[in-house]
Amino acid sequence: MYRAIIVEDELLVRVAYQSIVNWQDYGFELVGLFENGQAALDAFDEILPDFVLTDTKMPVCDGITLIREVKRRSPDTICVILSAYGDLNYVKDGIRMGADDYLLKLDITREKLGDLLKNTAQKLDQMRKSEVRSVSQERAKERDRFLRSWIRGEFQDKETIRDYLKFYGIKLYHEQLVCMSIHIDELDGGIQKTPSETVSSAIHQTISETLRSAGVWLLIDMRANLFYCVGCCDGTDARKFGEHMQESVLFALKSVMNLSKVTIQLGIADSLSDVSAVFRKLHPAGEKMTCDSFVDQATEQVEKLVAHILHFRYAQATEGLRKLNESFSGVSDLPVDITRNRCSYILMAINSAMGRDPVLECHFQNVYPRLKADLWNSYFPREICRWIDQLCTHMEQMEQTRAPSASLAGRAAAYIQEHYTEDLSLDVIAGHIKVSPTYLSRIFTQEKGVGIQEYLTDLRLWKAKELLTQSNDRIYEIAAKVGYSDAVYFNKVFKKHTGKTPKEYRRMK
């Protein structure tokens, strides 16, 4: 069942849309009826609708603004515009903002609304199927990343390796394992006509089919021309079994793929933790086994982070966490153990700061044990990145707890005073303060008695008046200096608020 909301300022129209069809028959649960866009946005993060049916012209917040904000928060939410015949320009604006479709109010019937809901449900079904496929593909990528990390020696604990293998359904139950390195020399210069990816895929398939005939094997693509195999077999001498499979793979590559320059090396690992060492001996010139540059970069970022935490600079710490997460996300083969240790170091810094900051202690005393447990239960890159996002949320909450709401307005005002010459918006200011735009707007108005936009305009005009009376700058120069790139618009705003044009005001003084 998908979640849907209706946003319409006329009560009778809202009720009509609600009752004209049985929404559940089309797979929708109607979770909200709202009289304007702002009311819908205030409840959005709580109800998380999959489908928004909205009017265009509404008080407080119109449908176009609503769609823009909905698509920013949740790009996959489907939005449909309701419009009168005279509102087609609004429809065009809505489409530009990301609306998926529109309906003309005067044309709405039970059949047309039903068709819309049916088509929307089909779109959502397709999106959900794509998400499932994406999750499956992501799981396969995570499996491959783990295998490469294991081969490179980034996992040394036998039990940890065993847990990973079990999670991915890989049954390497015997301690003694056959390690086989397959290097295709011809891809270094012999085969040029066929793209290397195509050839590599065919080689992978040939090796895989050969290995499938006996025992349990893992096939890991290290490069287009380098493959690592790990296998075991019940009741068979590991060395003899490996030599037999070596001959079988070599024969298959030569007969099926017509490859003559193939180097296959064989080694035996006595435990799961010895596999990486065996491959280093087999192929010392192969792929680099460590992630030194990544580790150095991450270590530097973590040290800065810890310094921010220990000096109670929580806003900077949160920003540092987000940058660290970006670094982690950008590494194709994230070394999980190393990364988890770095995150544990950050958590230790928080634990240390807790004893010296009563606010921090109060906020983290309940969540700290769970954060620690969740970290050490994170075995995959995506889980660790999700954990960092979770920590960021707690750091933001703690910062807001530490600073009263009134100070948020003060910080916003200070930021406006420093940056009023720039292209400022509520989103930009809220992003700097690290709170939601809706929350900041409400808090600012409560404390200052005016909205953020009005405060910004008043400040700019006050500065403009100073320049008009104390400098010989031209009007367009003054406009640019106080944050208006359009001098005509500056003139219009100035006259609206003062009753005089900038030229007239200058003559008076």
Phi, psi and omega in degrees: 000126179269153183262132184228151174227154175243131180238110185204131185282342179266121185302312184297324179292318177302313181297321180298314179297326180292323190257347185295330176227160172273102186300327182293332177298337181257007176090022182238138169256120181279104189258359181190138172239122187232146185271347176200170184296325182294319178298321178293319180293322180298328181262356190300309185295338180275317185267336176046068181288150174271339186219131178239122174251112191228144170288166179268301183271114178214152177289163177070300180212117184280175184294328181293314178297320178300312181298317180302316182288322178299315181292330176291318182282321186216086185302335183274350177293129180274129181241132178235133182268137170258126186218147169281168181301326182279001185255020188297331175296324176295322178300314179300316178299320180296319178298319178296327180281352177118006178300142184270336182192177176212158174229139173275128185304316185290345181261357185290126172231172177301319181294316182291319177294322177297317178298319179300313181295321178298313180294321179295318178299321178296318177299315181294322177300315181296319178297320180294318177298319178297322178296319178298315177299320180297318178297318179297316178295321179295321178297319178297320177296319179297320177299313180295321178297318178299313183300317178295320178297320178298313180299324182282353178091016181277353173237120181245339181283123185299318182292322177297315178299317180298320179297317177300312181300318179296317180301319182271007177072027180263118189258073173262078189278337184273138182295320182277121187238145176271128178245124184232126177255124182242113179247123180266099185294331184293334179289345177282352180177344184279318181258111184240338187283324182265135178306139185301325180298319179295313179298315181299319178297319179294320178295316178304313181297318180298313179297315182301315180295325179291315181292330183297341184286344183209133173064193178250124184230147168248135176242121186238120177279110178272321174211178181300331183241013182227124182232136176249136179237138175232127184211165175210161182211137181294135169065023181233139175300126187301316181297311180295319179298317179296318180296322178297315180290328176300313179295320182295316180294317180299317179297317182296317181294324181284319185277319183276312184265352181059040179258126182255334182260083182232130177247119179240122179246150188233140176210161181239128176256131182277349177204168179300325182283350181267352187301314182298320180295322179296315181292328176297324177288322182290322187220066183296336181270005184282204185300143179301135189267353182237169178239055189303314183297319178296314182299316179299314180297313180298319180299317179297316179296318181296319179299318177296319179300311181300320178300317178299316182296313183293339176257014175063027176267076191286327177297316178294325178296318179298316179297320178297322177298318180296319178295320178298319179297321177298320178298315179298316182295334183276358180262121184295321180243079184292121178287100192298313182300314180297315181297318180296322177296320177297316179294324177297322177298318177299316180296324176297322178296319177298317179299321178293319181291334182304321183288346183247358182225104184300326180294313178298317180298317180297318183287321188264353186298331179268325186271338184302310180301321180291320177300317180297315180295317180298323180298312184280353170263004179268110183255357187229152183307315182297323179295320179292319177297321177295323178296319178296319175302318179298317179296320177303316180300315179294322178295319177297316179298319179295319179297319179292324177294321182294320181256121178304157182303324181301325181290336176299317177295321178296319178294322177295317179297319179296320179296318179298318180297329179277333190236020185296340179282350183265175177280092185262147173216168178301319180298319180296314182294315179296324177298321177293318181285338180070046171225168180288146179303320181297315180296315180297317180301316181294314182295317181298314181295320179298318184277315187272343181081358177222159177285165181299316182296319178295320178299316180296316180297315179300318180296315180298318181290324177297316177295323179296319178299320177300313182292326179295326183265340187244001180220166176256016179299148176286161186301316182293330176291319178295319178303314180295322182292336181254011171104010179250111179284339181253110183294325179297315178295321176302314178302317182296314180295317181300313181293322180299322184269335183247344183083000181224154173284162177304321179297315179297320179296320180296320180296324181298325185269000000 
